[in-house]
Amino acid sequence: MYRSHNCGELNASNINTEVTLAGWVQKSRDKGFMNWVDLRDRYGITQLIFDESRTDKAVFELAKTLGREFVIQVKGTVIEREAKNKNIPTGEIEILVSELTILNSALTPPFTIEDETDGGEDIRMKYRYLDIRRNPVKNSLLFRHKVAMEVRKYLSDLDFCEVETPYLIKSTPEGARDFVVPSRMNEGQFYALPQSPQTFKQLLMVGGMDKYFQIVKCFRDEDLRADRQPEFTQIDCEMAFVEQEDILNVFEGLTRHLLKEIKGIEVDKFPRITYDYAMKTYGNDKPDIRFGMKFGELNEFAQHKEFPVFNAAELVVGIAVPGAGNYTRKEIDGLIDWVKRPQVGASGMVYVKCNEDGTFKSSVDKFYDQDDLANWAKVTEAKPGDMIFVLSGPANKTRTQLSALRMELATRLGLRNPEEFAPLWVVDFPLLELDEESGRYHAMHHPFTSPKPEDMALLETDPGKVRANAYDMVLNGNEIGGGSIRIHDKATQQLMFKYLGFTEEEAKAQFGFLMDAFQFGAPPHGGLAFGLDRLVAILGGQETIRDFIAFPKNNSGRDVMIDAPAAIDDSQLKELSIKLDLK
Amino acid sequence: MYRSHNCGELNASNINTEVTLAGWVQKSRDKGFMNWVDLRDRYGITQLIFDESRTDKAVFELAKTLGREFVIQVKGTVIEREAKNKNIPTGEIEILVSELTILNSALTPPFTIEDETDGGEDIRMKYRYLDIRRNPVKNSLLFRHKVAMEVRKYLSDLDFCEVETPYLIKSTPEGARDFVVPSRMNEGQFYALPQSPQTFKQLLMVGGMDKYFQIVKCFRDEDLRADRQPEFTQIDCEMAFVEQEDILNVFEGLTRHLLKEIKGIEVDKFPRITYDYAMKTYGNDKPDIRFGMKFGELNEFAQHKEFPVFNAAELVVGIAVPGAGNYTRKEIDGLIDWVKRPQVGASGMVYVKCNEDGTFKSSVDKFYDQDDLANWAKVTEAKPGDMIFVLSGPANKTRTQLSALRMELATRLGLRNPEEFAPLWVVDFPLLELDEESGRYHAMHHPFTSPKPEDMALLETDPGKVRANAYDMVLNGNEIGGGSIRIHDKATQQLMFKYLGFTEEEAKAQFGFLMDAFQFGAPPHGGLAFGLDRLVAILGGQETIRDFIAFPKNNSGRDVMIDAPAAIDDSQLKELSIKLDLK
């Protein structure tokens, strides 16, 4: 071992101890007769002192040659520091060095290894191994490990069994695009990397392994949006002999455990709202409920007056922004411009100032009297001093626009405290959603989700109205987990594939093994999956997932550090019986 | 929840309790007026009783329709069983059923769901979800989970951080064949699936994450031998600021912990032997030391006599087989035939019976007198009643042959008790091995392994003699883990690539990022990886890994259950800019 202690543990109680430390040179301050070096490792920073009068001359001179990020080993004595630093655990002591060994030299790093670095995203990714030396990244990786361990412990203690499912599986062209892997031993055939272990976990239920989980990599060959990765990690779970209520309870318990163990925060029982309620109340199926600003539907009090815009709209809907009644004309105009940007797409916005004296001043005073506006205030739960913003138009679009405004205002008002946690369940998702382009219905969750039995009859008459036993866990405006009760009989599964536009042959070719399995005694079952990258980032109080992934890829799916993907040898292609077919 | 209890937990203390159970029908015995059903779930079997005189008629009749593997839910009362079964925890009670719900019917399974099944390997793999219902497979998966959890807890408690490394990386044509993944977004380029996270874990060391582990899938596109899988799981570990001794101690501690926690077995400090000693003493770098039969080299006492076969041989070497002195001529001939089979390849075998009276009787009495044979007995540590078998020929080949015989005899003599555990370390592996075909040296472990500093000079003069800081952990004749101290400076790594026949350009193209990293302050580091599949199988007392993998592939790399790999759509190929190039 190159060290007797790490750089984060020595304090006043160790004074006069002989120690050996190893680590990186964070910085050195050479005052001529005295030279201080901050030695850093994963655990902290310890100050070394080289003193002309007390240090061996050769050691003293060698210390002057140390550059930033040199790797060194020192032996010395723990002594009391003159100028104590109360901000770090080792701040009361320093090491009077007697021996110094340079274990490795270092070129000057391309960015500073500090909490606030001067390195941009690209250079940090290229030298990710240097970036990981920085506290924000290092601590994110340690935090991720802690979360994953707690998840495993909690579920194991409940008799869940982690089962590894295969990575080399079969491509199913439905849903997102698969990454595929040519098989050398099976000429002309391909494996696919799993988008999730969905069918395997269901087969484990058929196999009697009634509580399964796995922390597992999943793969989707999608065009990458910001903060999406082609490989990502799920906490994948499934249970047999359960109803939706049981699953919600178990995984609410898990989440509550994480918040308590990791963040020291106790949360109440999670609110449960339906998808319909979420859409009507927040314009969003993953509402951030750390703050109010619930939607108030104003059709009753805003239509059939003289304002043609509202009269023509399918939906008139508003929110009361707390304390925004004193916004200036300029601020209001800014917000109107904001909602009219193409990314939001509103055609205009009406506002109502709720004055402290109980009166109202609106941009539509020409059409609405004080009683009308008082009704609007009532519906939107506006208080004196608030501002009501109202949008109108087609219902779905308008809700989405108002949701965007609600989130933007919450951010501006500082209502999205990353250290406050407001989890909830959204339940009763629609089974199907209409793809506007193809006019076909797609499974909203996936084709294995069970419709609510009482809605089965609607499949023939009004498929869009069929609700599923499907649920999402939402935390601070992010979907962090989602799942469903699954179909567990062959006939219903066949029917579902039919409604989704599979021919019988397609269904059999792709999912025949699952439908076969359902014939041999499949128990009722269901489950869910959490996105670990996102969960960890949110628990860590961060917006982006990238610092919680050791070696992330960029938006082109490239690892710029190892420079992958890359061309491969012709001999490899030949062995795999494929050739390039460049456009 | 479909149940109040599971099928493994009810006993006499629950008598008179009303319970709800759910599970599979293991079997039913219909005596006309009385019908017993064994209900099975993951946790055990509970007997249900339907009694004409006590059970509701409709329930009684419904119970008669139950087939094997039907999924049912029952409500009823726990009562004392008349004919108790002491062999199972629930054997004192049965459930007098009042309500019965058939949750799902089942076709007759294609093989019996019993500990000893009538299903062959192929059919069990096709219906793996039924196979998993069988105790031997189910218990293997639960056992695997337990081992993995203990590994994680042990290493976490020592401040190791589990870091997920990427699965989509870059192909490196050295070593085994990579599985590759065409990139749609980077036309003509490919990712590779990792054969191990080797370079990433070293970069984590450069990044200061000084104790890393990961339980991780790895991939090798090799022609599959029996009991190899194209995807397999490693416990991958790395540490910085350590020497070989530190690594051996940590992972010896882990293994001792597993043996104690999982098997309840305390083992002494692991013996450490060098690679040279292992080869000379056991003819094998992964010796099974649960038994003796150490090799005795007999050149000194067997050559320069009148026996030309031995005189011409590079090596004459024997083992003393305990208690085998009374083997019949037929048994001995059988063993001679066994070593002459092409799989072993010896050209003959000499034997010496060690009589109880201290005399010897050998197949070469013509050439050797009793004193000669007494020397042989001394060297092989033979005792009266033992049999010495002697092989001769080229040293390496002869050792391999005698090793095969040693293992075979141990098996026949019952010396390989799967519930006895004899771990050891083999150290000082050669750095390089000569590839007989190409005449080139290859890295025996991998190109990142550090030569022993004292052997560095031999690299120029006698590369095959250079020893590495490399080590294997061996358990019961299996290599279960191996690793090395790594090179951590650019110059040595460049030199190593040169000796391995890389051009400078090749080294830079494939591993430039690692050599770059070594310039920015790389600490001394090393590590190892355990094969989890094998480790779990051995701890579980089994020879084959397949039952410890939920969904294994067959020897053609196929998953016969889901029928993968498979053809993919032309549109997928086109998007990936590849086409088939069938032979």
Interface residues (C-beta under 8 A of the other chain):
Chain A: M1 Y2 R3 A22 W24 R40 D41 R42 E69 F70 V71 L103 N104 S105 A106 L107 P109 Y127 R128 Y129 L130 D131 I132 R133 K138 L141 L142 R144 H145 A148 M149 R152 K153 S156 C161 E162 V163 E164 T165 P166 Y167 L168 I169 K170 S171 P173 R177 D178 F179 V180 V181 P182 S183 R184 M185 N186 E187 G188 Q189 F190 Y191 A192 L193 T199 F200 L203 L204 V206 G207 G208 M209 D210 K217 F219 D221 D223 L224 P230 E231 T233 F241 V242 E243 D246 H488 D489 F513 A517 F518 Q519 F520 G521 A522 P523 P524 I549 A550 F551 K553 S556 G557 R558 D559 M561 I562 D563 A564 P565 A566 A567 I568 D569 Q572 L573 K574 E575 L576 S577 I578 K579 L580 D581 L582 K583
Chain B: M1 Y2 R3 A22 W24 R40 D41 R42 E69 F70 V71 L103 N104 S105 A106 L107 P109 Y127 R128 Y129 L130 D131 I132 R133 K138 L141 L142 R144 H145 A148 M149 R152 K153 S156 C161 E162 V163 E164 T165 P166 Y167 L168 I169 K170 S171 P173 R177 D178 F179 V180 V181 P182 S183 R184 M185 N186 E187 G188 Q189 F190 Y191 A192 L193 T199 F200 L203 L204 V206 G207 G208 M209 D210 K217 F219 D221 D223 L224 P230 E231 T233 F241 V242 E243 D246 H488 D489 F513 A517 F518 Q519 F520 G521 A522 P523 P524 I549 A550 F551 K553 S556 G557 R558 D559 M561 I562 D563 A564 P565 A566 A567 I568 D569 Q572 L573 K574 E575 L576 S577 I578 K579 L580 D581 L582 K583
